[in-house]
Amino acid sequence: MPDSAPSVRRSVAAAVPLLLAAAALAAAAPGTARAAAVPGEATGPTGQKLTVSETKNINPAGLKVTVTGTGYDVTKGIYLAVCRVPAAPGEQPSPCLGGSDFTGGSGSTHWISNNPPAYGQGLVKKFTVGADGKGSFTLELTVKAKDSGADCTQVRCAVVTRADHTHISDRDQDVIVPVSFSSGNGGEPTPEVPAGTVRHQAVRTLTPAVGAAQHIAADPAAGRLYVASDDGSRRQLTTYNTGTGRITGTPVELPAPVSALALDAPARSLHLALGDRIATYDTRTGTLADNKAKLSGHVHLLAAHPAGGTVYAAVQPARSVTVFATGRSPSTVWRQIGKPAVHPFPVAGLAVDTAARRAYTTYVGPNTSTTPMSFHNVLTAIDGRTGRTVGTPLSLGTTALGSMGVTVDPVSRTGYVANLAAGTVFAVDLRASRVTGTLQAGSNPKALAYDGGSGTLYAASTTAPVVTAVDPAGRREKEELTAGDRPSGLALDPGTQSVFVVAEGKVTQLQRRVSPAQAAAPKAVTAVAGKQAVFTASATGTPAPTTGWEVSSDGSTWLPVAGASGPRLAFTAAKAHHGNRYRAVFSNSVGSLRSAPAVLKVTDPPKPPPGGPAPQSVGGTGTSGTSGTGGSSTGGTSTGGTGGTTTGGTVGGSSYGAEGSTGSGSSGGGGGSLASTGTSALGLTAIAAALAATGTVTTLYALRRRRTP
């Protein structure tokens, strides 16, 4: 009887390059953008050590890592691969990435042996043998989330070594270094924080082309920020887009230094205090009209009533406030309303209550009639219709510098007054003209701004490089915002949820951001095996949160679902997924929030109706073949060619029977081993065992079909 082994070996040799090429095409390109490497290592049952250069937050598409092994028994071969972590001690790590690629062609699997079978020569990597007789190696391994051999998106995986197919049941070679993958939406989630946590983050710094920034005004409706700057000889007014930080239009040269700004956006008028006079800049045409009003003294504070056609100007050294009717457009001729409202001391703060058509001023001065000397700290109201002081000035205590900057919430009719010396802010009920509380506000606050949309009070420190965000309702400080030394001015843009701060000659834009809050949690899903399972979830936050997903088989150990990104998680359900729990991870720059878990139930597909055709599949238990010329294989049944009868064996679900030879196959065990007494089939049988050991053997069927008769 002729020996057909050479022809079988030639067929195998011809097919191996095809297998390697297919594996190379399947391998994903290694990822490039990732966080700092986190190496890992583990020690095996007999003292082996396995070290992996990177183990956490790996790009699901693939990453090349360096793997070093020491202390291995060189008399035994091993596979180096990425495999599922065994569920219980004593179980084999399986299935593995690389599938049938036991040659290492894909980079996801390597066969390492110093005494391989004859057919393995040229396919294995060799141990380096040390003085102690132990084996070591250093190899590059491609780690990715899934391929045809294994799926690490829903099970825990590791870089492992394990015994090769020549001693498949030997667990002494199992060394396991777990790896984890990023979710695919920009890396690991940010640290968990309570839902709705607020943080301010600096998004940009604006530096004027001429001089240092002195004063600012924001127009939220138009998305514009106006910055007046001065270098001692030149003065400019520059307009910026609050969303991009880019300059809009052409900066305007100013005829004199600016001491204050006040915006009336509906009237498209930006008012500028230029020493002893007031000018108006038309925000639509970009033209400047000087000398809209002339005053006897230096104008150091301005406040406008938007859409009210009124401007209030505080003048030094006259210690007065003058009210002007400005009309509804920049071209209107101004008219002074009444006489200037004179104060006992210089005006320290000025703000408008649009609901009452009033301005509120603060002043502070010494009370020489007391010993030791104390101070007057007063809040005064000025009627915008008459220009006169109304009501009784409200005393705010006797501490030094106890009434400085002021701002108003017109909705609640609450005034806030900076108590610079005490590091606090008075809350004042403007209707009742009484102090209702004191708020801690950082270090020596002066400039104030109130954002009614978020209910946040901002207080700029005069002695520290911070702006304090205060929660008036909760009467507590929420956050200290770094903004440059001694911030001197604030402006709000609720549209971009930003506060702009003047400090050190620049303008810093601090954006209010909110951590995710769950809007919809994932719900339990029932899916048929082989069909799609879909989970959905959503959350709100600023900026809009990204969504990743995590999976757990026991409810306590959670792994990222590699590559899953977005509010919808969809995948093909398998029986192995039954009972898994899935949860969404919402993340933005402030922090992350995890949803409650939802359980997946996987049911069997419906059975075919009685009398219908039986399902066909590749693999199964081989049956006796018959003599004949040529051969075929269908549904795991092998028909032998001329020369004898063959019984096919099962290898991980695929059947094989040698053609043209006499032999008997036997079913492999749990590790997928395959024995054969047919000498002509030895080479192919051993390769089948190697394929099975890596977790995928479906290629064997194709290999068999491609053999030359």
Secondary structure, 3 states (H helix, E strand, C coil): CCCCHHHHHHHHHHHHHHHHHHHHHHCCCCCCCCCCCCCEEEECCCCCEEEECCCCCECCCCEEEEEEEEEEECCCCEEEEEEECCCCCCCCCCCECCCCCCCCCCCCEEEECCCCCHHHCCCCECCEECCCCEEEEEEEEEECCECCCCECCCCCEEEEEEECHHHCCCHHHCEEEEECECCCCCCCCCCECCCCCEEEEEEEEECCCCCEEEEEEEECCCCEEEEEEECCCCEEEEEEECCCCCECCCCEECCCCCCEEEEEHHHCEEEEEECCEEEEEECCCCCEEEEEEECCCEEEEEEEECCCCEEEEEEECCCEEEEEECCCCCCCCCEEEEEEEECCCCEEEEEEECCCCEEEEEEEEEECCCCCCEEEEEEEEEECCCCCEEEEEEECCCCCCCCCCEEEECCCCEEEEEECCCCEEEEEECCCCEEEEEEECCCCEEEEEEECCCCEEEEEECCCCEEEEEECCCCEEEEEEECCCCCCEEEEECCCCEEEEEECCEEEEEEEEEEEEEEECCCCEEEECCCEEEEECEEEEECCCEEEEEEECCCCCCEEEEEEECCEEEEECCHHHCCCEEEEEEECCCCEEECCCEEEEEECCCCCCCCCCCCCCCCCCCCECCCCCCCEEECCEEECCCCCCEECEEECCEEECCCCCCEEECCCCCCCCCCECCHHHHHHHHHHHHHHHCCCCHHHHHHHHCCCC
